[in-house]
């Protein structure tokens, strides 16, 4: 799956966020991806989708510098009232903290996915 989403806008926050939270479990995708090798590619920006099917990958890959999270850093900072670490929610920060398996340039993605598929074919 390739995920890219800018998330909800501040002016939409109350009505949209409530409706989105109530319907996350109804996406239907989560039940169909069990027992399947599931790759997730995070493009910049991937916001709000991380609360549902974008987080379920067996292999989680991001493009360099991708912004990934449920809400953007500005909203997180405004909500918590705390300063965020340098690079918070960027793919490099998330790789360091175990959230991602790999960061790959788009031009190298096909080769890398094929390497993973070869690995799983030979080692089921």
N, C-alpha and C positions, 0 to 999 in steps of 0.2 A: 504494500500500500504506500502510496506517496501522499503525504499530508502537508497541506499548506493552508493556513487560515489566519486571518488577521484578528480574530476574536471579536467580541462585542464592543461597540463604542460606548463611551461613558454615558451619553444621553439615552442609550438603550438599556443600560445596565439593569435597572430594577425589573422591568417587564420581561425583557429577553432572558436575563440570567435565570429568573425563576422558572420560566417555561423550559429553558435548556436543561437545567438541573433535573427537572421532573421527567424529561424525555431521554436522558442519556442512556438509560437502561433499555430503552425501546428501539435502539438503532438497528437491532436485528443482526448486526454483523458479528457480535461477540459469540453467539452460539454456533455460527457457521465456520469459524476459524479454528476451532478445536481440532486436534489431530491432523493439523496441516502445518507445514513449515511456513511461517509467516514473517516476512520481512517488512519492516517499517522504515521508510526514508523520510526524514524530517527536512523539509525545505524551509528556508526563512521566508516568512514567519509561520510558525505553527503554534498558534495560541487557541485555547479552548478545546480543540480536538484531543488534547492530551488527557482530558478527563474521561474519555471513552475509548474508542477503538485504536487510537494512535499509540496508546501505551501498551498494547498487548503483543507487540512483536517478539518473536523468538530471537531475532537478530534486529537490533536497533542501530540504524545508520543515519548520520546527519551530514549535511553539507557544511563546509567550513563557515563559521560565523553565524550559523542558523540560530534564530531566537526561538526557544522552545519553552512552553509553560502553559499553565491554565489562564493566567492573566499576565499582562506585560509588566516589566519591572517598575514602571512609574505607578501603576495601580497597586502593586505589591508594597512599594515604599509608602505610598499615601495611606494604605490600609493599616500597615504595621507601625508606621511612624519611625522605622529604622532604616539606616543606611544599608545598602546591599553590598556584598562583596564585589570586587572588580570582575567584570565579565559574567555576572550572575545571569543565568538562563541562556547563555550562549553555548553552542555545541562543545567548545573546548573545555569550558567549566564543567559541563555535564559529563563529558568523557572522563575527566579527572575524578569525578565523584561517583562513578560506576553506573550512571544512568544510560550511557551509550556504549555500544560495542566497538564502533569505528566511526571515524570521520573520513569521508571520501569526496574528492572532487567529482562533479557530475560526469566529466569526460571519462573517469575511471570506474564508474559505477557498474557498467555491464561486466567488465572483467572481474571485479570483486565479487559480484553476486554469483557469477559462474564458479568462482573458486569455492565459495560457501556451498553451492549446490553439489559440486564434485566431492567435497568433504562429506556431506551428508549422504550422498549415494554410496560411498565406499565404507562409511561407518554409520549404519542406521541406528 
